[in-house]
Amino acid sequence: MEEELRSHLVTCANAYAAAAVLSLTTVGGRAANDWRFFDRVAAGAGFTVSKYDEVVGWFSANWPAETAWPADVPRPEVAAAPPPPGEAAA
């Protein structure tokens, strides 16, 4: 299971980096607050389930609209933003 999740992280990172024309270190800084995160994950370092959820959630919320989400990676639902103060929810 860990190898499957590792593959999901690396797949999302590579696809996002290519679509956004960014380095993996830049993507790591944005998605995981750790510029070396994807290098370590690709090399076999461990990560927590909550970190996986955080990073894949970031990708889902920030995925370029013109780029297809990787077919082999389950995409989490993006939570709707709360309405601005003083406005009722729809």
C-alpha positions as a Markdown table, in Angstrom:
| # | Residue | x | y | z |
|---|---|---|---|---|
| 1 | Met | 0.0 | 0.0 | 0.0 |
| 2 | Glu | 2.8 | 2.4 | 0.8 |
| 3 | Glu | 4.4 | 1.9 | -2.6 |
| 4 | Glu | 1.1 | 2.6 | -4.3 |
| 5 | Leu | 0.7 | 5.9 | -2.3 |
| 6 | Arg | 4.3 | 6.8 | -3.0 |
| 7 | Ser | 3.6 | 6.2 | -6.7 |
| 8 | His | 0.6 | 8.5 | -6.5 |
| 9 | Leu | 2.6 | 11.3 | -4.9 |
| 10 | Val | 5.4 | 11.1 | -7.4 |
| 11 | Thr | 3.0 | 10.9 | -10.3 |
| 12 | Cys | 1.0 | 13.9 | -9.2 |
| 13 | Ala | 4.2 | 15.9 | -8.5 |
| 14 | Asn | 5.7 | 15.1 | -11.9 |
| 15 | Ala | 2.5 | 15.9 | -13.8 |
| 16 | Tyr | 1.9 | 19.1 | -11.9 |
| 17 | Ala | 5.6 | 20.2 | -12.4 |
| 18 | Ala | 5.3 | 19.6 | -16.1 |
| 19 | Ala | 2.0 | 21.4 | -16.5 |
| 20 | Ala | 3.0 | 24.4 | -14.4 |
| 21 | Val | 6.6 | 24.4 | -15.8 |
| 22 | Leu | 8.1 | 24.2 | -12.3 |
| 23 | Ser | 10.9 | 22.2 | -10.7 |
| 24 | Leu | 10.0 | 19.4 | -8.3 |
| 25 | Thr | 11.7 | 21.4 | -5.5 |
| 26 | Thr | 9.4 | 24.3 | -6.1 |
| 27 | Val | 6.4 | 22.0 | -6.2 |
| 28 | Gly | 7.6 | 20.3 | -3.0 |
| 29 | Gly | 7.8 | 23.7 | -1.3 |
| 30 | Arg | 4.3 | 24.6 | -2.4 |
| 31 | Ala | 2.5 | 21.3 | -1.9 |
| 32 | Ala | 4.4 | 20.0 | 1.2 |
| 33 | Asn | 6.2 | 23.0 | 2.7 |
| 34 | Asp | 9.4 | 21.0 | 2.1 |
| 35 | Trp | 11.4 | 21.5 | -1.1 |
| 36 | Arg | 13.1 | 18.1 | -0.7 |
| 37 | Phe | 9.9 | 16.2 | -0.1 |
| 38 | Phe | 9.5 | 14.6 | -3.5 |
| 39 | Asp | 13.2 | 13.7 | -3.8 |
| 40 | Arg | 13.0 | 11.9 | -0.4 |
| 41 | Val | 9.7 | 10.1 | -1.3 |
| 42 | Ala | 11.1 | 9.0 | -4.6 |
| 43 | Ala | 14.2 | 7.6 | -2.8 |
| 44 | Gly | 12.0 | 5.5 | -0.5 |
| 45 | Ala | 11.6 | 7.8 | 2.6 |
| 46 | Gly | 8.5 | 7.3 | 4.6 |
| 47 | Phe | 5.6 | 9.7 | 5.1 |
| 48 | Thr | 2.5 | 9.7 | 7.1 |
| 49 | Val | -1.1 | 9.2 | 5.9 |
| 50 | Ser | -1.9 | 12.7 | 7.0 |
| 51 | Lys | 1.0 | 14.1 | 5.0 |
| 52 | Tyr | -0.2 | 12.1 | 1.9 |
| 53 | Asp | -3.7 | 13.5 | 2.4 |
| 54 | Glu | -2.4 | 17.0 | 2.8 |
| 55 | Val | -0.2 | 16.9 | -0.3 |
| 56 | Val | -2.8 | 15.2 | -2.6 |
| 57 | Gly | -5.4 | 17.5 | -1.3 |
| 58 | Trp | -3.2 | 20.5 | -2.2 |
| 59 | Phe | -2.7 | 19.1 | -5.7 |
| 60 | Ser | -6.5 | 18.6 | -6.1 |
| 61 | Ala | -7.2 | 22.1 | -5.0 |
| 62 | Asn | -4.5 | 23.7 | -7.2 |
| 63 | Trp | -4.6 | 21.4 | -10.2 |
| 64 | Pro | -4.3 | 23.3 | -13.5 |
| 65 | Ala | -7.8 | 23.3 | -15.2 |
| 66 | Glu | -6.3 | 22.6 | -18.6 |
| 67 | Thr | -4.4 | 19.5 | -17.4 |
| 68 | Ala | -6.0 | 16.1 | -16.9 |
| 69 | Trp | -5.7 | 14.6 | -13.4 |
| 70 | Pro | -3.6 | 11.4 | -13.5 |
| 71 | Ala | -5.9 | 8.5 | -14.3 |
| 72 | Asp | -4.4 | 6.1 | -11.8 |
| 73 | Val | -4.5 | 8.4 | -8.8 |
| 74 | Pro | -7.8 | 8.8 | -6.9 |
| 75 | Arg | -8.7 | 12.5 | -6.7 |
| 76 | Pro | -10.0 | 13.8 | -3.4 |
| 77 | Glu | -13.0 | 16.1 | -3.4 |
| 78 | Val | -12.1 | 19.7 | -3.0 |
| 79 | Ala | -14.0 | 21.3 | -0.1 |
| 80 | Ala | -16.1 | 24.3 | -1.1 |
| 81 | Ala | -14.8 | 27.6 | 0.2 |
| 82 | Pro | -16.9 | 29.2 | 2.9 |
| 83 | Pro | -19.0 | 32.2 | 1.8 |
| 84 | Pro | -17.5 | 35.7 | 2.6 |
| 85 | Pro | -18.5 | 37.1 | 5.9 |
| 86 | Gly | -22.0 | 38.6 | 5.7 |
| 87 | Glu | -23.2 | 36.4 | 2.8 |
| 88 | Ala | -25.4 | 33.4 | 3.2 |
| 89 | Ala | -24.3 | 30.0 | 2.0 |
| 90 | Ala | -26.0 | 28.8 | -1.2 |
